[in-house]
Amino acid sequence: MKAAKKLYLALILIFMYAPILILIIFSFNASKSRANWSGFTLSWYAELINDPSIMKALYNTITIALLSSAIATVIGTTAAVGIEALGSLTKRIVLAITNIPVVNPDIVTGVSLMVLYIYIFKFFPSLKLGYATLLLSHTAFNTSYIILSVLPKLRQMDPNLYEAALDLGASPAQGFFKVILPEIMPGVVTGAMLAFTMSLDDFVVSFFTTGSGVNNLSILIYSMARRGVNPKINALSTLMFLVVLVLLYLVNRSDSSKAKKESALAA
């Protein structure tokens, strides 16, 4: 029975990761052909670095991911603190609204934001879809992930700590930064990393809310793939996979370190 379970798990992992492994291997293939291996090379990575359109898309992707995750972290953290202080009925209603961007199909979110921007641009003809709308869109859907990451940490925290800080003379701002924020910091960091990863990965919302001349990597890869799979896509996808892998490792390491500290304090 144990052997069958291990075999089943192995088949699932192979099914999930074999395509990624093949993509990584062929990113080092000297031939453009995907049917045969003709030798090891790093030329596709060199061409990737020397391609100005890819470098521009990479710049847009990284800056939007960093800015949107940072802005969403500030908004989402303060929103989570406010939501936790609400009454039970109001909290359930607000949480239901907060969860909409998470469970809503990406295409609905993307089209809705596009229609909103076009409507606003009627009153401001000089504005147009581009970098700013892309940043606002990523911030909008990232905020929900931050809230969902921070709320569990707020529920685990002893509410008497904040009240004790106020009784000892701390202002509400000092109570937040010196008492609440250190307690919920693991949730804030996890949410920020998740938001950064979601921004890197997003295609549908970006596709509908960006303008001409402003691409991120997901849109660029889609447009390149329509003309045939270029080996540079393999190299680019490999680098993106490695970045996400490192982020996941850091998130898991942060959570495990926090768990060890809590167990040590409990002991």
WOFEN-V158699 format. One record per run of one state. SS is the DSSP state (A for helix, B for strand, O for the rest). FROM is the first residue (numbers start at 1). TO is the last residue. If there is no record, write none. Layout:
BEGIN
SS FROM TO
SS FROM TO
END
This chain:
BEGIN
O 1 1
A 2 26
O 27 28
B 29 29
O 30 39
B 40 40
O 41 42
A 43 50
O 51 51
A 52 84
O 85 87
A 88 98
O 99 99
A 100 103
O 104 105
A 106 121
O 122 130
A 131 156
O 157 158
A 159 167
O 168 171
A 172 201
O 202 203
A 204 209
O 210 216
A 217 225
O 226 230
A 231 266
O 267 267
END
